[in-house]
Amino acid sequence: MVRIYLTEGDHTLNALIRHLHDVAKVQGVTVFRAIAGFGHSGRLHSTALVDLSLDLPLVVEFFDSPERIEAVLPTLGALTDPRHVVTWSVRIPV
């Protein structure tokens, strides 16, 4: 499992999705848009019904075989900050 933390202000989501789909050919990707969050800057980003922020946190998540994940990880550094990428093993019940 791979999770990548971005913000809308990074403007890297589309390039990342295209890479994961067209080049890495991972099994599937889900993008979550947060309603609030903060990062290393400590500045709170949030949205309200009246004031929609354009710099909310985003989480990109995908899974695939361990071999495919290991092949994809080095290329993610060119598309986003490698410190914002986390991975962990998962078990898929059959």
C-alpha positions in Angstrom: 0.0 0.0 0.0 1.3 3.4 -0.8 -0.1 6.8 0.5 1.1 10.1 -0.8 0.3 13.4 1.0 -0.1 16.5 -1.2 -2.0 19.7 -1.1 -4.1 21.2 -3.9 -1.6 24.1 -4.1 1.2 21.6 -5.1 -0.4 21.3 -8.5 1.2 17.9 -8.9 -1.9 15.7 -8.7 -2.7 15.4 -12.4 0.9 14.5 -13.4 1.1 12.0 -10.6 -2.2 10.3 -11.6 -1.1 10.2 -15.2 2.2 8.7 -14.3 0.6 6.0 -12.1 -2.0 5.2 -14.8 0.0 5.5 -18.0 3.6 4.6 -17.0 3.5 2.6 -13.8 0.2 0.9 -14.7 -0.8 0.3 -11.0 -4.0 -1.5 -10.3 -5.9 1.5 -9.2 -5.6 4.9 -7.5 -8.0 6.7 -5.1 -7.6 10.4 -4.2 -9.1 11.8 -1.0 -9.7 15.5 -0.5 -9.6 16.5 3.1 -11.8 19.1 4.7 -9.1 20.3 7.0 -5.4 19.7 7.8 -2.0 21.2 8.3 1.6 20.3 7.4 5.1 21.3 8.2 4.3 25.0 7.9 1.8 24.7 10.7 -0.7 26.7 8.8 -4.3 25.3 9.1 -6.1 24.7 5.8 -9.8 24.2 6.1 -13.0 24.6 4.2 -16.4 25.9 5.2 -19.6 26.1 3.3 -19.0 29.8 2.5 -15.3 29.8 2.0 -13.9 26.9 -0.1 -10.2 26.7 0.1 -8.1 25.9 -2.9 -5.2 24.5 -0.9 -6.7 21.6 1.0 -4.8 18.5 1.8 -5.0 15.6 -0.7 -4.2 11.9 -0.1 -3.4 9.7 -3.1 -3.5 6.0 -2.2 -2.9 2.9 -4.3 -1.9 -0.7 -3.9 -0.4 -3.3 -6.1 2.1 -6.3 -5.9 5.2 -5.7 -3.8 7.3 -5.9 -7.0 5.3 -3.2 -8.8 5.4 -1.0 -5.7 9.2 -1.3 -5.4 9.5 -0.4 -9.1 7.2 2.7 -8.8 8.7 4.1 -5.6 11.9 5.6 -7.1 10.0 7.4 -9.8 7.7 9.1 -7.3 10.6 11.3 -6.0 10.6 13.2 -9.3 6.9 13.9 -9.0 6.5 14.8 -5.3 8.5 15.1 -2.1 9.7 11.6 -1.1 9.1 12.5 2.6 5.4 12.7 1.8 5.3 9.1 0.6 4.5 6.2 3.1 4.2 2.5 2.4 3.1 -0.5 4.4 2.4 -4.2 3.7 -1.2 -5.3 3.3 -2.8 -8.7 3.2 -5.6 -9.3 0.7 -7.9 -12.1 1.9 -8.7 -14.6 -0.9 
